[in-house]
Amino acid sequence: MSAETNPTPSTVAETPRRCANCGAELLGEHCYACGQPTKGLVRHFSSIIGDFMDSVFELDSRILRTLGPLLFKPGYLSLEYFAGRRVRYVSPVRLFVFLSLFAFFAAQLRFDAAFDEDGRTAVEAVADDEAGEAGADTADGTTTEPGDDRQLASMRQAMTVAEVERLRDLALAEIQQARAEKTGVAGVDFGLDISMDVAEEAVKGEAANRIRQIEGALAAGEQVPLGPTINMDEAFSFNDKPWHPTENPLVIDWLGETGNRWVNTQIGRAGDNVERIKKDPNLLKNAFLSMVPTTLFVLLPLFAVLLKVIYLFKKRMYMEHLIVALHSHSFLCGSLLMVVILDALSEWTAAWAWLSRPLGWLEIALLCWMPIYLLLMQKRVYGQGWILTVIKYCVLGSCYLVLISVGATFALLASLVNM
């Protein structure tokens, strides 16, 4: 008679975990058969928040291992990615999305904080007050309100050359003040420069036309005629006539009826929004800043194409250049975020010079580091000599500046239409 042997713990087979959905044996945290994860929503809320941040932004220990090399080790992350060491760092796409959204959100908050409750900067408020004290009545008895955005209309109604020149100088001074408060981002500033150049030319042209009218009437011994007031239909003109949605619309033959209807609808919306911007200039600024991350994301593949062309004989795949583009743009967005933070801290600590000055120096150092970083990154990733690298760096920068300028212009127009 054989004796029964009691089973030992080592001989007892553990019951395998099985997928609650398809019943297949689980070998990890996801079912290999149907893909369902073992974790559901019925668990502690804190762990769900952690999973959400990890899934959307990969905000765990990897963010700390990523930000340091991104900001201070040019080309390191791209070379690590090419070497196959990827899981320890935040993915390039998520890194760019995360930093671009935070950077331009912080920039928008920073600019909003610089405006008073009336939507004016402190400098503009002082200038408007001085203009109010020195304000003069026009020849027809009307008064130009200080800080009002109606200089062009007032110039058309002015009856003396001196009054036209005063209104012209006031409008140009406001544009110059806006120029002095730009973002510090090359592509964004270029788009704003274009719009301000157009505004300056419009002011100068309107002033010159009115002065000619006044001088011509005085030379002929006639009474100076009042000029027409500005209306939004005259803000856009086609075929030498003011735009009108039905009487004089913009017609582009190859667009067809549907396309032309859409274009003229956008022109009408832009005209309406100009009136809104006159009352609240922040509207255009906020709409433009919200468009910048999308614009950069659209320009990224084009920048990678430029890298592919510049380094055609390096025989790298397009996706490798795209990784370099993502990391370089992530660095720029991260640097912009730090510049905005340092600028805010420097202003808030202005009363303590021992703290404010070093913060200002650090901000300047970071702005100088940005072009140097991109040059070092290009040198390290592609491994060419310094002379060739510098030449390609300048060519690449010039070409991309053109792309950024075009992108900023379209972003500005889109902001005017869609805000």
Disulfide bonds with the S-S distance in Angstrom:
none
